Amino acid sequence: MAVIIKMKSVIKPTTKPAVKALAVAPKKAAKAGSKLASKKAVKKVLKKESKVELKTESRKTSSKTKKKTSSKSSSKTSTKTLKTASEWFLYMVECADGRVYTGITTDVERRFVEHSKGGVKGAKALRGKGPLTLVFQQKMLNRSDASIAESAIKKLSKQQKLLLIAKGLYQPLDYNL
């Protein structure tokens, strides 16, 4: 028993996945022995074929757009390099239960409000921890230094963090002010 498949699109001989799908469809239809099963198999074949054609077309168009935008991107990159470096801050927040949270940001006030609201933008560690108090902030040279200082402070014990807050200045060993 042969199943005749009518297709709306033309099959290109280079699209191997669609050809394999066509070879499988009659076998599935013969096993099921019903028209409903053969219709489902035909639908699967058509979906697979359209996906293969869409993938090949999108690859062709994306490579063309990359070539076109490559000449434009050089002018855009020059404007991006003209941006000035932003100021980075290291900050510490104390929770109602005495825990100390350390973080870095470019705007301490905005970040503290985000933490205080307890919303999506605030840190999960501070959600529901009661009224928060900003106990320490220090301007850093760049993001790299801020990240290194944050990591070092997070490794300190609670007593060492409180001593740092009382001192009011974070100064790494190789950092001379």
Secondary structure, DSSP 8 states (H G I E B T S, - for coil): -------SS---TT-HHHHHHHHHHHHHHHHH-SHHHHHHHHHHHHHHHHHHHHHHHHHHHHHHHHHHHHHHHHHHHHHHHTS----EEEEEEE-TTS-EEEEEES-HHHHHHHHHHTSTTS-GGGTTS-S-EEEEEEEESSHHHHHHHHHHHHTS-HHHHHHHHHHT----TT---
